[in-house]
Amino acid sequence: MTANPGHPDQARTRTILRVIGFTMLAAGLVIGAKAGYGLLQEVTSPINVDDPSGAGTILMLGGAGFLVVFGLAFLNAGFLGATARYGAGETMPVLKDSAAYLTDGQGHPDAGRGGDVGQEATGPFCTRCGVRNDSVARFCDACGHAID
């Protein structure tokens, strides 16, 4: 078996990325909730032009958005290997079955069945392309060459 192609400390790096991601996401959600509540209070209260606190609330919402976006990015990086393995595990059996279906003569009209679904060809092989044809065929179903 070959050595792991990744860097030697992958597990620790994944764990660090996940912890940073969860922390940033949680902090962003808490700060966003607090800023959203403050913004709601400012919107429902009477206008006071001498109170400059509205800019701070908007900045808090922006910072919360920054934390949420980058927290999700760190989580994505931390779970990328697991996501790739899951995707491969789900798609590879389907691709393998599809390839077998197309190459075993059960689903592809050029694979020697002559287009008849559910029936295998039992006649001679074509001398040009090697596809098995129906016993009554005068020309190859795949390439059109005359059957001798």
ZINORCOR-V147729 format. One record per residue. N is the residue number from 1. PHI is phi in whole degrees, 0 to 359 (none if undefined). PSI is psi in radians with two decimals (* if undefined). D_CENTER is the distance of its C-alpha to the mean C-alpha in Angstrom with 1 decimal. Layout:
# ZINORCOR-V147729
n: {N	N}
phi: {PHI	PHI}
psi: {PSI	PSI}
d_center: {D_CENTER	D_CENTER}
This chain:
# ZINORCOR-V147729
n: {1	2	3	4	5	6	7	8	9	10	11	12	13	14	15	16	17	18	19	20	21	22	23	24	25	26	27	28	29	30	31	32	33	34	35	36	37	38	39	40	41	42	43	44	45	46	47	48	49	50	51	52	53	54	55	56	57	58	59	60	61	62	63	64	65	66	67	68	69	70	71	72	73	74	75	76	77	78	79	80	81	82	83	84	85	86	87	88	89	90	91	92	93	94	95	96	97	98	99	100	101	102	103	104	105	106	107	108	109	110	111	112	113	114	115	116	117	118	119	120	121	122	123	124	125	126	127	128	129	130	131	132	133	134	135	136	137	138	139	140	141	142	143	144	145	146	147	148}
phi: {none	279	290	299	286	277	284	291	240	297	299	293	296	300	296	297	298	293	295	299	297	296	295	295	295	297	297	297	292	294	296	296	294	296	293	296	295	296	294	297	295	292	290	274	271	296	288	232	289	275	262	272	287	296	294	296	293	295	296	296	295	297	296	296	298	302	297	295	296	287	297	295	295	295	296	301	294	289	255	298	297	295	295	294	295	296	299	294	295	277	267	297	299	293	296	296	296	295	295	295	299	281	259	266	87	262	220	239	296	271	269	107	266	74	91	277	285	84	225	275	286	236	272	285	275	288	284	269	248	85	279	281	246	293	293	261	288	260	229	295	291	268	246	86	292	294	273	278}
psi: {2.47	2.82	2.79	2.21	-0.23	-3.03	2.77	-0.25	0.78	-0.77	-0.77	-0.69	-0.76	-0.75	-0.75	-0.78	-0.69	-0.75	-0.79	-0.74	-0.82	-0.70	-0.82	-0.70	-0.80	-0.78	-0.73	-0.70	-0.70	-0.84	-0.69	-0.69	-0.75	-0.79	-0.67	-0.70	-0.73	-0.70	-0.69	-0.69	-0.70	-0.64	-0.64	-0.22	2.80	2.65	2.27	1.84	-0.30	-0.15	1.90	0.35	-0.23	-0.63	-0.66	-0.64	-0.73	-0.73	-0.66	-0.70	-0.72	-0.76	-0.68	-0.73	-0.73	-0.85	-0.72	-0.81	-0.82	-0.52	-0.74	-0.63	-0.75	-0.70	-0.72	-0.78	-0.65	-0.53	0.19	-0.75	-0.76	-0.68	-0.74	-0.73	-0.69	-0.81	-0.74	-0.70	-0.55	-0.62	-0.53	-0.75	-0.64	-0.76	-0.70	-0.78	-0.69	-0.74	-0.72	-0.69	-0.70	-0.45	-0.19	0.12	0.14	-0.24	0.00	2.16	-0.38	0.08	0.25	0.08	-0.29	0.27	-0.06	2.01	2.35	0.10	2.23	2.54	2.47	0.10	-2.78	2.78	2.58	2.37	-0.30	-0.87	-0.22	0.13	2.40	2.34	3.01	2.72	-0.41	0.06	2.40	-0.37	2.65	2.36	-0.44	-0.85	-0.21	0.03	2.53	2.36	2.24	*}
d_center: {27.5	26.4	26.1	23.0	21.6	20.8	23.5	26.0	25.3	21.6	22.1	24.4	22.3	19.3	21.9	23.4	20.3	19.6	23.2	23.5	20.4	21.9	25.3	24.4	22.5	25.5	28.0	26.4	26.5	30.0	31.3	29.6	31.3	34.6	34.5	33.5	36.5	38.7	37.7	38.4	41.8	42.6	41.8	44.0	46.9	49.7	49.2	50.8	50.8	52.1	49.0	46.3	43.8	41.4	40.1	39.3	37.3	35.2	34.6	33.6	31.0	29.7	29.6	27.8	25.1	24.9	24.6	21.9	19.7	20.3	20.1	16.5	15.8	17.6	15.7	12.3	14.0	15.6	12.7	10.4	11.8	11.5	7.8	7.5	10.3	9.1	6.1	9.0	11.4	10.1	9.6	12.5	15.2	14.4	14.5	17.6	19.3	18.7	20.2	23.0	23.7	24.1	26.2	28.5	30.3	29.0	26.8	27.7	31.1	31.9	31.5	35.2	35.4	36.8	34.5	36.0	33.3	34.1	36.8	36.8	39.1	42.2	44.2	44.6	42.1	42.1	43.9	41.8	38.1	38.6	37.1	39.0	40.5	42.4	46.0	47.5	45.4	47.4	44.5	41.2	38.4	35.9	38.0	41.2	43.6	46.8	46.9	50.1}
